[in-house]
Every structure is written in structure tokens, then in C-alpha cells.
Amino acid sequence: MVDQRRYVADMPDSGRFMDHHYTVSFERHKDQNTLEERKFLSVLSKLSEYGLVVNLDCYMDIRFVPQVEVPKPYDVHAAPLPFNVKFKLLGLLSYNIVSEFNVDDEFIQILVDASPAIAEGALEQMMKPKLHLWKPKDSLRKQLENTAAIRNKIITNDKLNYNQRLIRKIVITPTKIYYQGPQLELINRVLRIHRDEHDNFMRVTFAEDDLQRLSSARGTELLFNRIEAIFHAGVNVAGQWFNFLHYSNSSMKNSGCWFVSPFDKGFTSTTAMLDTLGDFSTITNPATLGARIAQCFSSTTVTGKLSEDNVREIADIERNGFVFSDGVGLLGRNIAKNQFANLQKHQRIRPRCPAALQFRLGGSKGVLVLSNTIPKNEVHIRKSQMKYIRYHMKPFESSHHALEICRTSFYSPGYLNHQYIILLETLGIRKEVFLELRDECIKQLDQAMQEPTEAMRVLAENQDELGISHTLMQLVKAGFFDAREPFLINQLKLFRALQLRDLKRRAKIHVKKSCTLLGVMDETGALLEGKLYVQYTDPLTLQTRVHEGPVIVCRSPCLHPGDVQIAECVDIKELKHLEDVVVFSQHGERPLPNMLAGGDLDGDTFFVCWDERLIPKVTDQPMKYVTGATAFRDEGATAMVKNTGRHFINFLKNDNLGRIDNAWKAWADISSQGARNRNAIKLAELHSDAVDFAKKGVPAIMPSDLTPSEWPDFMEKPRNYRTYESTKAIGHIYRSVSTGLELVKDFKPLPELIVEGYEEYLHDARLTKEAYDRQISALMNQYDIGSEFELVSGYMFKLDDLNIKKRPMELKEQVMQSVHIINTQFRELFWTTHIFEEPAIESFRKRNTTVALTTPLHDQIKRKASAWYMAAYDLSPSQPAPRSTEEQQAVRRRTDHLEGQDREYYLIDWDMSGRFYSFPWIMYDVLCNIFYLSKHGSLESTGPGGVQRPVRFGSTEGQVPKLGLVGSNDFTTTVLRPAGKEEFFAQVGVSSRGSQSTN
């Protein structure tokens, strides 16, 4: 093992030389090569063997330096620094913000003299501008001048709730390692068990040198050799060795996994740690074993614990070799209410108790659906949900009897996409229908920028799970749309531009007569074969509606023409308690979900559409989704766990899912038969095998003759590919949609929000805003987000994890959770500092409450809110300088080589001259109240001291317009302390050690 680790440690980190671009040229005499030039070309010929690309178009003088004069880089790995400080310094070096040649003993001594937390925070601040620091010692000293801002960070591990943690991450390429974080994450079961050992866990992602996601087609054998060596021996991170532990099913698809450094408490090896998770001895396939262990690494929220008496095992409903109840169990009403109440404390979710939960419980997983027929305090789990056995042979009899929630059922609007359109066009839906839907979508988006009622309608019909549209609807209701308030208008512009971008590149068309819902099974047996029950929440009225009539139903991904089926929705009174789910029948020869691209009911969502224009006259026979062969290994448990690592590497090498999907689009587009094309059908079958690869271990090998020779323009292939203009619906949509965006930059305070006497709170407001801006700026820097408006609204065009591209959707939730923690803390500061003490004000300080539009407020509340507003909008105080010339040049250089949507993003003028405007809108409900009542007059107070009882977040009390909305709850966090100057903390009554004082 020592020799293997030495081999890994000695791998050349040549990637650091790729951070620089050198242009080398020579002066020639009579066009003859000089000796120096010939020597240099000889060196380049050797370097070309290592993949170095050379451009010899330009020439200049060059001087060779004797080897003895070449400076040596500082060995940071050997520096006498704590792990957290050394990791952060390696992050600066890996992103070329600080050069290893500029690090010396004096620089290290400055870090040693500071406390580890202060040193780490100072280095984090140095990373924010993302510009090379030519004098890092001067920059470090400057950061250490204001230790208060470092000492009192908002987001630290000791201040997060039970389900959150700050985790470090490294990205390994063929030639380099990038160091990132710590970053806020929703943690998994393993990290929850070892909560105090978070520094010993590391997220590891493998990527190409250009930071693109790994692709089997690119065949980077150098990287795979490096991965195999690291999996075998481990990786040295800042002087600490980490070994491969496991992966989650979602992280595996993005080339990511977990590494761990052994720690005390008996866990001296990864095998010992995995052995505590369950008895996997009956599983003989490494891929299946990996998938079962991966359940423990899914990001979840614990909402409570269940005893053995709460859980019952029930039989599956099976027929003709199919399991009609595959993945779905039952949930008692009391447990559902209790778990939902606990979930509201941690997540931003709808105020109505959901009808179904996607869960993890010991060795079980899948969906639990609300039932009126079982005891209220019981959970019934089926055999198909028990993926591995906990000790004592029961999935719930273990230390892991906590109920972990992945997500809940909720109403989600229905959208078309590339696959749906290709299949529907194949089934006979005319191209003009999709173009008509496109025009309707664009028209509504345009009207939403002109009329407040249309803005409300569009936001309501395009709701998101995070509740972002809810806040914007409140601002529109209050009258800020008519006032053309820049903060609101910019977010609406972002929403419109993002919708148009998705329309252009993904053919994402909103269909009003449709929805996307979690699938469950009818436990009563009342639904007949081919029937569905769909009771959905109307986004405009908030009332539930039961749809009756024909619909099409499908799920993504879907590549076979038979993956779209016609069903009939009916009304069944026994199912009235099931809202915002699609209920399938338990009758028939074959389960309908299985006909839809081999789906089941363990968490799949289904697109249900009753727009008559999209219902074909006939459908094709569904494909037979037969479970493929598996790769068995009859070995001992220890060897089996090691083999999961080999399966992970094999998956990275042979995952062809993306290639198959892209080839299918091209064949279906160019052929007059559409998805019925022979090659498209073969690819649909291969796609099914590729989906199973992660769990079965048998790769889907794509023959070379299935690779198209030319590609439709909407796929935006690089210039060296042969492309053509697609004549199908998707091609017309792609070429007809433009995605321009021009932000409003003229921010002037509205007179209605300038409350007499606000100056009393202005100084405090400016200090508080300074602390808030630091946190927002740090998040923008961490995720390379160009605009504050993108960050706070969630309408993010480009979301990169420090330039790591093609990240999963969970990244957006991770970012928005960080934003919410910051907003929650500053919202609490508003109600707890410099506000008069009166019993009636206590109700406002409770979480999950907001101020209604018509609630009369005390003058002090209005003055303080106005001061927060003026701190952001008043142009008189000094503000940060606009983007420097160096930054502008860096942006131009960055866009020179970009194409498509990346280039479009960087060409948008995001620069707001260094100003941030989102701070006062933390208290959006108070500002809405002030503005609305200034226009419509105040109501008489109904509470003591001129304060009326506030309403719970998501309530419609006091909201005058009749157009409804689906509210969302703020999720609870602990009381945290923001960063800022000591003067700020002295004013708000918080000690320098971060404890909240009581008044």
C-alpha cells in the first residue's frame, strides 16, 4: 500500500501549467531557423507526446534560462498548516488565483500566526474576485485587518440544522486536482450518523481537463488510469489520505462519489463503515450491491423516527409476471401530518399536506401514499420496496429507523420537451400544432411584461417547487409592477429570458391543459384497466379539480413510439383524498406505468395532458421492457464491496446514455418515419439497457453504424460536425426563438417607500446591508453567477460549481438553500434589533409567518423597513467601484472561444456598477404592505399597540386580488449571526463570539 500511495503522490500535477497561455516566437535571419528555435521546436515535439497543443502562428524573441536559475514552487502539501487552511490555500493555487511561486515561508507564517478559522476565512475572501493576485502577501494582510467579517460567518457547521452540512470537494482531471468548498449540502444517512466527522468525508468528482463531464466517447485513458490508481491507493488531500467509500445513484451519473479518511470510533476502513449499513450478503451482483448501498448516500431530510410497531409488511399486487404495486406503500394519516409538520421546518414546501412522499427507511425505499383504510399511526411497506435487509431481517429494525424524505408530491405544470415532441410528431400530431403552442407561449410571456394580470397568470401557471414565483406574485399584487419597480422588473425579465432559452434549446413548451405528477396506485381497486384518477390544484384559483376525459400519459426519458399512451381520467369518490398525484389502476394484463418507458411507482413522475390538439388518434404498441442480464460475481462480502468501486470505474468508461439519446434525436429527425425509423428503434432498445447499466452492471454497447453522419442544427454541435437545418417542429422552434436580455439599471427609490423618520435606522441599515452583501457576493463567486438577481430569484442561466459544467439540478437547490439561510437570519435581525418591545410584535418574530397586505403596522416597523430600502437605493453613500478594466478584459477573453448559450450568457451586461439591491427585499412582505396601503389606504388595527395579527406564510388572508396562488413555507433554520464589522454587532447586541443576546 505504501508503494501504491507513493505512485499516486508522485503523479505529475502538470495541469498547473495549463493555466497560462504563452506565445513564443523567434527572429529569423534570411528566413533561416536559428539554433534556439530548433531547440525549442525539439522540446515541443517531446511535449506533444503528452497532448500539448501548440500554436506557432506568431513569433517573438525567446531567451533560454539555465536550469539552475529556474525558481522552484513552494511545496504547500508540506506546509505546517492545519487541514482546513491548507485545503483552502490549495484551492487558490488550483484556480491560479495565487501562484505557487509567490508562496514562501513568510506567507505561510502569516497564516500560522492567525487562528485556523481566521486564516481559512481570509483565504476564502481572497478567492472572491476570481482574479490573479500578483501580491498575495499584501492581499492576505489586508483581509486580516477585518477579522470580524471572517469570524462571524453566517454559514458554519455548528450553526446548521440536523439535515445540513458544509462539505469539501475535489475535482480530479487527467493532469490536475481542483479544491472546492466547503459547500452547503443536504446530507445523507452516512454523514448524519457521523455528523461530527464531516472533515473526514470528501466529495470527489472526475472530469476532463476542460472541466467538462466525463464522456466514454472521448476515451481519455490517461484519466481512467489515474482513477484506477486513486481508487486502489487513495488520494492525498492537504496531507490527509482519503479512500473511496461509495456513491449515490445520482452522483454516479455525474462522475461523482464519496471518499473518507479513517477516523476513530472503530471505523478504520471503508469496509467496516459499509458493514454497519446493512446485511448485503445475499446480493451477488456488484452493480446491484452498489445501487443498494447508494440508498444510504441519497440526500434526504429526516422528519422523525418510527418504531417497529408503526411499520407493517404487506404483499405486492402481482399478475402475469408484473408487479402492479412496484415501489409504492401506504401511509397513515397521523404519521403523514406529523412528518409534514416536521418537513416544513427544514424545506420550502407547499402549505397543504401532500398525498405522497418519496422516502428512505432502513433498507426500504420508494413512495408512501396517504391511505384512509389503514390505522392512522402505521406505515405499510411492500416487498418490492425492501431493497436490502437490515440486521434482524427486518428493514426497519435497526439504528436507521428514521424516516428520510427525498421529496413530496405537489402540483407541477406540464411541459413538452424534445423527446415528447418527436414521439407525438411520429404519432401523427402536425408540426403546426407545436408551432401554435410556441406562439401562445411567447405571446403570454410578452404580455406578462406589459400587464400585471398576465404576469400573475404566467407566474401562477409556471410555479416552481422552491416557491420562487410566490414571492414575485406578492410583489405584483402589491402594485410594484405598475410602478415598474426595477428589482421586480429585472426578475420578471430573467424569468422571461430563461423561459425563452429553454423554449429554444429544449423545446420546453408550457401546455396549460397538462401537469406533471408523482405516480401512485389505486389501493381500493375501484379504477378499471386503462383508467386514471387525476385531481390537481388549479394554479389560478388554488381549488382542486378532478379531470375527466381522454388524456395522453408518458414519462421522461422516452424514446419508443409506444412510450406515449392514451388513457381516460375518471372521477372516483373513494380517491378524493389523493391530490396532485396521478393514480394508476391495479387491474389489467400489464401495469400502465411499465408500458411508459418501463416506469414504476417508486418515485417516477408522469406527464398527463388533456389538450385535444396533442392527443393522437392511434398509438403504437408499447415496447417490452425486459430486465436484462446481470454481471454476477460469487465472492465474499469484502471482495464484493471492493467490486463496487470497479463497477463505478466501469460505468464511467462505458456509460453511453448521452450518446444514445443524441444519436436517437438525429435519426428520428432526419427520417420521414420519425421515431419509427429502424435505427431509432434500435437506439430506443439500447437506451433501455443503458438506463439499467448502473444497477445491472452490463453496458449498452453502441455500434458505430448507429452514429449519425450529420446532425440537426438544434443540437448545436461544434463547427467540425456536419449539420443541417431541421425541417421538423423542433428545428422551426429552435430557429424562431431569440433570447435577448437587457436588465434595468436605473434604480431610483419609490416615494411611497420613503417613510418619514427612516433616518433613525439608516446607519444601522447600512451596516447590516454591508454584512448581507458580503454573503451574497461570496455565493455569486462560489457558483460563478453573474447577477445578484439570478441568485436571489433562482432564475439562473448558468449555474457552475466553480466552472464544473453540466451539474445536476440538485445544485440549484443547494444554492437556494444557502440563500434562504442568509435571508432567514437577516429577517430575524429585522424583528429582533432596534424594534420596540411589545408583546404583540412577538407574533411577527415567529418563523413561517409573513405580513399580509392589509395588516396595519407600527410606524417604527415602517421606518426600519424604509431605512433598509434606502440603504440599497439611495445613491448618496459611497458604493463599490464598477467592474475594473482587468475584469472586463477577462470577460472578453472568456467569450472569445465560447459558442451557443455560454457565449450568450457572457455577452449579457450583468454589471450593476458594483451595487447590490436585494437586501431590502428580504422583508418583501413589509415593503408590499407599506406600498399597498399607501395606495389604497390603511385599515383600522385589530391588535394591541397598532399591530394586527400576521398571517401564516402561504395564507390568502388579507390579499385583495382574487387571482389565487400556491403559497410556500419558509423552512426553519437556527438563529445565526451574520458577518460584518464589530460596530454592527455592537449595535445589534451580538457578542464577538457569535452568541445572540437576549433583550
Summary of the structure (lengths in Angstrom):
residues: 999
radius of gyration: 29.5
end to end distance: 59.0
largest distance: 96.1
contacts: 3233
relative contact order: 0.10
helix: 43%
strand: 15%
